[in-house]
Amino acid sequence: MKKNRKWPAVYLALIFIILYAPIFYLIFYSFNSGGTMYQFEGFTLDWYRELFADTRLLIIVLNTVIIALLSAAISTIIGVAGALAIAYARKRRVKNTLLSLNNVLIVSPDVIIGASFLILFTMIGLKLAFVSVLLAHIAFSVPIVVLMVLPKIEEMSTSMIYAAMDLGASRLDVLTKVILPYITPGIFAGFFMALTYSLDDFAVTFFVTGNGFTTLSVEIYSLARRGVSLNINALSALLFLFTIILVTGYYFITKRNEKPNGMGVRQ
């Protein structure tokens, strides 16, 4: 029995090695003074200095972060409203239809979504730049937020809402003082998921960028096509570090939000 229990841990460790080995390989060679990824000649920070000296790339990083934050914030607001509409839909058929339409956007290939937005923006005469990328990122982030928030809404007991209304709370009070505080962990989860999806997206963004505006994923793709440069390794290392900080921050925020609930139960 003990031997059988070890196999899941070994399998999980193997999966993590397969997933993270290429990332650590990139990070390791970002410190290579030789300028190639074939032989490590010596430790250097020159590639990081060169990366921070590239003003154009820093502007692209700033554009990417702004797009990610704005799209995550707006899609979180829309997604929470959508999740509430789905959860409290009176007719079951309407609820199932809205949920199905939301799930279709999740499973649709990114290439189809990107091409659809390209056709739409071309038809309405919208220039492919900041606004087109922002709208596209909001569109594919909203379904993600809905899926993160909806389980928390359905988990909440309706007796809490009825008790608040019996005590004289208005619908706005019920929303702001009962429902939203309860589903806060789901809202944070949706926001961070939308943020990471926006930062990582390439396929959709590739279709809707233009007029000199681009994001980091598209820029890395264009740099990689020109040839192997350790600038890409340095940039990938910093992005990986930023992602770890983001996930760690989300973890501590979630834990902090869970503590008051736990204290309330003990009392």
Number of C-alpha atoms within 10 A of each C-alpha: 5 6 7 8 9 10 11 11 11 11 11 10 12 11 12 11 13 10 11 10 12 11 15 16 13 18 20 16 24 28 21 22 17 15 19 14 17 9 11 15 14 11 13 14 13 17 21 20 12 13 18 15 11 12 11 11 17 14 15 18 20 14 16 21 17 15 23 26 19 16 26 29 19 19 28 30 17 19 27 25 14 22 26 18 15 22 19 12 14 10 9 12 10 13 15 14 12 18 19 12 11 20 15 12 17 16 8 11 12 18 15 13 18 20 17 16 21 21 13 12 16 13 9 8 9 12 14 19 15 20 14 19 27 22 17 22 27 23 18 24 30 28 27 23 28 27 21 25 28 22 14 17 21 14 10 14 9 11 9 13 17 13 12 16 14 10 9 11 16 12 13 10 14 18 15 12 13 17 19 16 12 18 21 16 21 22 23 18 22 27 28 22 20 29 24 17 17 29 23 17 18 20 17 23 28 20 23 28 20 15 9 8 14 22 27 24 20 19 17 17 13 11 14 13 9 8 8 13 15 25 22 21 25 25 22 18 21 14 16 15 11 12 14 12 12 14 14 12 13 18 12 11 14 16 12 12 14 13 10 10 11 10 9 8 7 6 5
